[in-house]
Amino acid sequence: MERKKKLSNLLYSQKIAPYFFVLPFLLSFAIFFAYPVFSTVVMSFQEVLPGQVTFIGLENYKDLWNPTFLKSLKNSTVYTALTLCVLIPIPLLLAVFLNSKIMVAKNFFRSIIFIPALTSVVVAGIIFRLIFGGQEGALLNSIIGIFGFEPKAWLNNAGLSMFALVILATWKWMGINLLYFLAGLQNIPRELYEAADVDGASTWKKFTNVTVPLLKPITIYVFTISIYGGYSMFAESYMLYGNNNSPNDMGLTIVGYLYRNGIEQNNLGFGSAVGITLLVLTFVITLVQLSLSGMFKKEE
Amino acid sequence: MKKHLFVLISIILVFSMFLAACSGNKASTDGDKESGGKGTKLELWTFNELHGKYYDFMVKEWNKENPDKQINLTANVYPYDDMHNKLLVAIQSGKGAPDIADIEVTKFPNYLKGQPQLLPLNDVVEPEKENIVQSRLDIYAKDGNYYGIDFHVGASVIYYNKEILDKAGVNPDDIKTWDDYAKAGKVVLEKTGVPMTTLETADHWSLWPQVAQLEGSDDLIDAKGDPNLDDPKILEILKYQQNLIEEGIAVTTPGNNHHSEEYYGFMNNGGAASVWMPMWYMGRFTDYMPDLKNKIVIKPMPAWEEGGPRSAGMGGTGTAVTTQSENPDLAKEFIAFAKLSKEGNIQLWKQLGFDPPRTEVWDMPELKEENKFTEYFGTDIFDTLIEVKDEIEGVNINENTPKVTDILNTQVLFRTLVDGEDPEKVLKEASEQLK
C-alpha cells in the first residue's frame, strides 16, 4: 500500500510526471534512431567484416567517388526533381477541383485517387513491370500499337524507364498529396473568397491570389516530404526491375547503391558511408529549400 | 463496473497483440514442414522450395539408417534475396543463424570475408574427395578449407531446338567450334528467319560459360584472384557475341535474362534455335517451356578451337554449417550424407534433375530410369555429360566475384550488346572501376 502511494505520488508530481510520460518516446528515439545513426557514423570510417573491424579513416568516403555512385546520385536527383514537378501542381489543382462546390461525385473521385496509396509498392511494382513490358503484347505496347507506334522496350531505355518510375510514383502518391492539399483548402476562411467575389475577382485571380498563398505552409510541407521521398526511393525501382540490378544501372538509386554494397556485398562500412552521404545530402537540400521559401524568417 | 470491464478488455487486447507479435516468427516456421520424430533439432535455411523438400526427404532416409542419431530437421524456405540478407545479418551480428544454410555460389564469397563464420567441412569432404568433381569443391574454399558442399556440377551444355535445325538442314553434331556455330547460325537465320540464339544482357549465363570454358586457369577472376576483365581473351569473346548480334544470328534475350517470363514465352514459341546454359537449366524447360518437349537435344558446347574444352561448371549452391550451430558435427554428417554420399547423389538427380557432383554415379542404372527429364529430353542425357567429363573447366570464385558479376550484369553486357558500344572501351572502364 505504502509503495503504491509512492508511485502515484510520483505520477502526480508536476516535476517528474512530464519526464515519465515522455520517457517512452525518448527511449525509442535513443534506441531506434540516435544509437543507429551514431553507430552508422562510426561504421562509415571502418571496414566491417565478421570478426575483423578496422578503422580505415576516410577510405570509404574516397571510394564513393566512382561512376556507379555518381550515376545513382544522378538518377535519384532526376527522379526527385521530376516527381516534384508532377506531384505538387497536379494534386494542388485536383484538390481545388475536388473542393469546389460544383464538382460532382467528389467522394468517389477522392477515394479513387487515394486507393493507390493503400496498395503495397511490391504489388504495384509488379503490375507496372507487366504494363511496361517490352513485348508487343504488353499492355502499354498494345495501346500505343493502336495508334501505329512501334513497340518500345520501356524498361531498357534510360529515358523511358525514368518515365515509368515517375508514372508509378505519380499513381501511388497523388492521393496522399491531394489529401494534404484538401486539408489545407478547408482551412482557408470562406470570407476571403466572398470578399474577392465582392471585388469582382475572376476564378483564376481567386486561385492565384487567395488559394495559392494561403496554401503555402502546406505546399512547403509537401515539398519537403517529397524531396525526402524522392531521394529515399528504392522499392519502386527494385520491384520494377525484379531486383536491384537494372540494365546499365538506369534504375539504380542511392538507397539501391547502399543496399548493393552494404547488404548484397557484405560491405557494411562502405554502405554506412553511402547512408551518411544520403543523410547529409537530403538535410542540406531541405535546409536550402526551407530557407529559400522563407521558413526561417521571423513571422511578420 | 463498465469501466473495469473496459480496462480488462483493453488489457487483454494489448496482451494478445503483444503475444501475436512475439509468436509471429514461430507461426511462420510452423508453416514449413518439420520432419517429425524426436531427435536432435537442426535448423536449415534455403532459398529454393525444391531444396527444402529434398532435405526433408533425406532426413527421413538418415533417420532410417541412423536410429541412434535421429535428426529433427526444420527446413525453412525464404525468398532468394531475403535468405541471403537475413543470413548475412545473423552472421554479422553473431546471433540467430541456423545450423545449416544453402548459399548461392555468387553470394558465397560474401560469407567468407574476414574470419569465415562458417565451419570448415574438411573432415567430411576429404574422405570423398576423389569421387567429387574437384572444381566444385574449390569454389567454396578459402585458405585450404572447404566451407560448402554443392548440389551439382552445373556442366554447361547447349540446348538445340532440333525442329528448327532440321528445317534449316543443320546437324548439331557438325558444330564443333564457336566458328561453326556462327556459320550454322547464319544458315538457320537465312532458311528459317529465326535467330540461332539469345544473349543475356542483365545476367552472366551467356558470357561466363564461354569465358570459363577457355583452357587454362584464368576466368573472370585470374589465377591470382584479381578481376580479369582486361584479359584480351574476354574481349575476343565479347566481340564474338557483339558480332552475333550485329549479324542477327543472336538477339538480346527478351526480359534481359534466361530466367524471365518473357524469355520462357519467346523460346517456347520457337523464338530461337538454341541456348547455352548449365545442366541445371533442364528444369526450366520441363516446367516453363512445355511445348518444346521432345524437340530439344542436349549437346556439349562448341569449343573455341577444335579439341578444346567444351564445358564449364557453372552456378551452384554451397551448403554450409555456421559457427553458431550447437550440433556442428551432426550437421556436417547430415549434409555429407545428403549431398556427398552415393545414395544422396542418385537422389539429387531423381528429385532435382541435377548432374550430381559425384561422377561415378553418372552411368549407374538409376540415372537411366524414367523421370520427367528423360521424358522431355530422351534417355541419353548423361551420355553427353560422360562425353565431356574431363573437359568441364572450373571457375575461380573469390571475394571479387560478386563485384565482377555485378558489373557485368549491370553495365558491360548491356552497353556492348544493346547499346552497341565498343567492347574494348567498356571492358577497360569496367576493370578500372574494379580496381
Boltz contact constraints between the chains, C-beta under 6 A:
constraints:
  - contact:
      token1: [A, 49]
      token2: [B, 113]
      max_distance: 6.0
  - contact:
      token1: [A, 49]
      token2: [B, 114]
      max_distance: 6.0
  - contact:
      token1: [A, 50]
      token2: [B, 91]
      max_distance: 6.0
  - contact:
      token1: [A, 50]
      token2: [B, 92]
      max_distance: 6.0
  - contact:
      token1: [A, 50]
      token2: [B, 114]
      max_distance: 6.0
  - contact:
      token1: [A, 50]
      token2: [B, 117]
      max_distance: 6.0
  - contact:
      token1: [A, 51]
      token2: [B, 114]
      max_distance: 6.0
  - contact:
      token1: [A, 51]
      token2: [B, 115]
      max_distance: 6.0
  - contact:
      token1: [A, 52]
      token2: [B, 114]
      max_distance: 6.0
  - contact:
      token1: [A, 135]
      token2: [B, 262]
      max_distance: 6.0
  - contact:
      token1: [A, 245]
      token2: [B, 409]
      max_distance: 6.0
  - contact:
      token1: [A, 245]
      token2: [B, 410]
      max_distance: 6.0
  - contact:
      token1: [A, 247]
      token2: [B, 202]
      max_distance: 6.0
  - contact:
      token1: [A, 247]
      token2: [B, 414]
      max_distance: 6.0
  - contact:
      token1: [A, 248]
      token2: [B, 411]
      max_distance: 6.0
  - contact:
      token1: [A, 248]
      token2: [B, 414]
      max_distance: 6.0
  - contact:
      token1: [A, 249]
      token2: [B, 410]
      max_distance: 6.0
  - contact:
      token1: [A, 263]
      token2: [B, 85]
      max_distance: 6.0
  - contact:
      token1: [A, 265]
      token2: [B, 402]
      max_distance: 6.0
  - contact:
      token1: [A, 266]
      token2: [B, 88]
      max_distance: 6.0
  - contact:
      token1: [A, 266]
      token2: [B, 110]
      max_distance: 6.0
  - contact:
      token1: [A, 266]
      token2: [B, 113]
      max_distance: 6.0
